Amino acid sequence: MDTFFARHYFQVQDSLLEYMTSEEFLNLLDNRELNVLDIGSGPAVASLAITDMLACMLRHLEGKNLQAYAKEIGMRYVLNDTAGICLGVGRQMLENHFRLNRQHGQLHQDGMFAIEKGFPSNMIQLKRLHENIGSYDITNFSYVVNPLNEEEGWKNLSEGLLQVEKLCSANGRILILQDRFSVSLMRRIVRAIGQSCRKRVLSQHVYSTGNSKAIYSYLYYCCLFAPSKSNIELKTGLTAAVTR
């Protein structure tokens, strides 16, 4: 499991690196907050990877004296899993990160919410939290597509993915990760939501008990996309209608 979690951690960072170092993402941070939705979160490996990479970025910008970006960011997490023990471990991992880095970090935890109900049956809770904390900026589906398809069925899964887009910020991103053993399902899903996926290769240094170093390369598939503008416009129109 340690090996799998390490791969998962670096796959998330590899998939989001270009976006999280873009001007678009830095402009998103002008709100001084970042909402992360982690579907099928397990022990929050993806959320921790995002948090750690953002912390490194902010330290780098601060070191370059780029005061425009050297700001404190409030992190809010929505962790979703059907196993309470995974949600508990995930909360603990994130809390430990902030506790250990509070002396020199620009990030602080503004909120952490756990939903122990499978996606997309949890859509009511996701919408309710969206109303309270705002749109989700980074939404993650890592290694959860296959079990969701088996439990909820193809129709519910694809419709749920389209619904969750309406809860995301216009400049945010939705990330779907899956290993090479589920590539046919991955391709079917991204076609259904009008997106595409990319094959990625990562290499990892593996140290044996004899302290010898080997390099192991593995494949995974990544779909990273911005929420549909039509969905964002629909959400905005509905909000305006309710306000009037």
N, C-alpha and C positions, 0 to 999 in steps of 0.2 A: 504493500500500500504506500509506503514511503516513496518508492520509485514513481508510482503512478501520480501521487500528489505533486511531486517535484516536476514531472512532465506537464501536468495540468497547469501549475503555477506559471511556468515559462511559456507555455502555449498561449495563455491569456495575455501575458505581457508582449509577446511577439506579435500577436494579432492586433493589439491596440496601440503599439508603439508609434506608428506613423500618425494615427489620429490624435493621440494624446500629446504629441509634440507639434501639432498644427496650430496655426493662428485661430482657426475655428474653435478648437477646444480651449485655448487660452482665453478667448473672448467669452466663452461659456463661464469661465471662472470669475468673470466680473461680478457675478451675483454672490460671490464668496461662499458658495455652497455647492455641494455635489450630491445628488441622490442616486444611489446604486440599488438596482433591483436584481436580486440573484435568485433565479428560478432553479429549483433542484440544487440548492446551495451546498448540501452536504456540510462538511466542516468549514465552509466559507473560504475555500482555497482561492477561488476567483476574486472574491471581494478583497482578500488580503493582498493578492497580487496587484490589483488596481491601486489599492491604498499605498503600498510600498513603492510602486513606480511613481505615483504622484508625489510622494514625499521626497523621493530622490530628485525629481524634476524641480521642485520648488527650492530645494537646497542648492541645486546648480544655478538656478536663476538668481537666487539671493547672492551666491558667490560671485556672479558676474555683475553685481550691482544693478540689476534690472529691477528697479523699485516698482515699476508698473505691474510686475508680476509677483513681486515678493509680498504676498499677502496671506493672511490666515484664511483657511478654507474650512468650513463646517461640513463634516461628512455625515450623511444619513443613509442607513442601510435598511433594506427590506429583505430579510432572509426567508426563503420559502423551501420547505422540505416536509415530507410526510413522517420523518423520523425525529421525534423530540430530542433524542440523544445527539443527533447531528446538529440540530439547531443550537443546543446547549454548548457543544464543543466550538461551533462557529462563533457564537457570541464571545466565548472565553478567549479564543484566538485573537479576535479583533480588539477586545478590551486590553489584552496583554500587549498588543502592538502599541496602543496609545499610552499605556502605562509606562512601557519601557522607553518610549521616545518623547515623552512630554517635556523633557528638559531642552530639547533642540529641534522640535518639530513645529511646522507651520500648520499642521492639520489638527483639528480637534473633533471629537465625536459629538454630534448634535442630537443623534437619536439612532436607536437600533430597534427594529420591529421584526417579530418572528411570526410567520403564518404556517401553522402545521396542518395544511390542507393542500391536496394535489392541484396542480395547474391542469386545465383552466377552470376547474370547479371553484377556485378561490377568487374569481374575477370580482365578486362583490367586495371582498376585503381589499383587493388591489386598487379598486376605484375609490374606496373610502379613504385609504391612505393617501392616494393621489390628491384627493380634495384637501387633505390636511397638511401635507408637506410639499406639495407641488409635483411637477412632472418628473419622471424618471430620466436621468441623464445618460446613464450607462445601464443597459439591461442585458443580463447574461444568461444564456442557456448553454451550459457546458455539460456534455456527456449525459444529457437528460432526454434528448429527443427520442432515443430508442425505447427506454422504459415508458415514456409518456404515450408513445404510439401503441405500445402493447396494452397499457392500462386504460387509456381514454379513447383510443381509436383514432383513425386518420382524420376524420371530419372534425372532431372536437379539437384535436391538436392544431390543425391548420387554421380553424376559425379563431382559436385562442390566440395564436400568433398575430393574426390580423387585428384582433381586439386590443392587444397590449400595445400596439403601435399608437393607438389613440391616447395612451397615457404617457407617452414619451415626449421629451422636449424636442423642438424642431432641429436643434444643432447637436442633439445627442446621438447615440449609436446603440444598435441592437447587435449583440454578438452571439452567434450560434457555433459551437465547436462540437466535433464528433470525430472519432477515430476512423481509421481506414476500413474497419470491419463493417461499418454502417453507411458506406458511401452511397449506395443506391437509395436508401431512405433519405439521406441528406439532400441528394440532388432532387428527389421528388418534392421534398418540402420547400426548398428554395424556389423551385419552379412555381409551386402553388402560390407563393407570396410575391412572385415577380422579381426574385433576386437571383444571384448566382453564388457559387462557392469556389474557393481556391484551394488547391492542394499545397500544403506547406511541408517543408522538411526541416526538422530541428536536430542538431547534434548535441549529445550530452556526454561529458566526461564521466566515466565510471571507474571508481577506485576499488580494487579488489582488496582482500584481507592482507595480501602481500604488498600492498601500497603501490602496485603497478597500475598504470592508467591506460584505459581503453576508451575509444570513442564509439558511441552507439548512436546511430541515426534512425529516426522513425518518422512516419508520415501521420499527418492529421489533416482534417478539412475544416476550413474556416469560412463563415459567412458573416461579414460585417457590413451593416448598411444603416443609412439614416431613415428615420420614420417617413412614411409616405406623406407628401405635402397635402394630398387630398384628405388623408386622415386627420392631419393637424388642423386643416381648415375646417373640417367637419366638427372637430372637437371645439374649436374656437367659436364657430357659429352657434353651436348648441349652448355653450356657456353664455354668449351674448343674448340669446333668446330667453334663457332662464332669468338673466339679470333684468331684462326689460319686463 
